[in-house]
C-alpha cells in the first residue's frame, strides 16, 4: 500500500464522478472510487486505485469506503422521496 493519502470519490461511476476521478488521478492523487453496484466497478478498473461497493443509504456499507481516507469528494446523488421510495434507483 502506498504512503500517499487516498481520497474517496462517491458516485465515481456517474458522468461527473468519473470526471472527478480522472481529474484527481491526473493531479497525482490516490483515488478510491465508490459505486453502488458491481457492474459499475468494472468501468473504473484501471482508472481508480481502488474501487469499493457502497450505498449512501446503507451506513454499514460505507465503512470500507471511508476507512483510512484523507478526504472525501462527495459527488453521488442521494435522494430518498418523502414516501420512502427507492430514490431513483
N, C-alpha and C positions, 0 to 999 in steps of 0.2 A: 504494500500500500504506500502511496505517495505521502510525503510530508506536506505537500501543498494543501491549502484549505479547499474543502469541497463545498460547493453551493448547490442547493436543491432548486430545481425548476419544476413547479407544479404545472399540469396541463401541457406538458412538453410535446405531446403528440399533435396538438392543435396547430392551427396556422400561425398564430402569434407565438405560442410556446416553442415551436420548433425553430422559429427565427431567433428567439431569445437564446436557446441552446447554442445555435450556430454563432451568434454574436459573442457569447461568453467564451466559447471554445476558441474563437479567433483571437480573443484577448488573453488566451493562455490559462484560463481558469479551468479547474476540475469541476465537472458538472455531473450531478446525479439527477437524472430525469425521472419524474413521477408521472405514471399514466394509470388509467383505471383498468385497462384490460390487456391481456397477454398479446393479442394481435397488434395492438398499438406499440408495444415494447419492441417488436421486431422492426418497426420502421425507424427506430432510433439506434439500432445496432451499428457500431462503427462511428457514430456521431457523439453520443454521450459517453462519459467514462463508466457510468453505471446506470442501469435502468431498474426501477422498482415499481411494483404494483401497489397502488393505494387509492383510497376513495375519501374525499374530504368529508363525506357524510358518515364515515365509519372511523372514529378516532383511533380505535385499536389498530387499524391497518396503516396508520401514519407513522408508527414507531420506527420501523426500519428506515423510512424515508428521511426522517429528521435526525436520526441518531448520528452525532458527530459532525454535523454540518456547521460551517461558519456563518451561513446565512441562507435565507430562503427568498427566491424570486417567485412570487405568487402570481401566476398567470391563469390558472384554471378558473373556469366558471363554476360557481357553486350556488345553485338556487334550489330552494325547496318551496313549492307552492303552499299557500296557506291551507289548502285542502289536504296536504300531506302526500301529494302525488309523487311521481318519480323525478321531478325536476328536470325534465327534458332528456332523460336517459333513454 
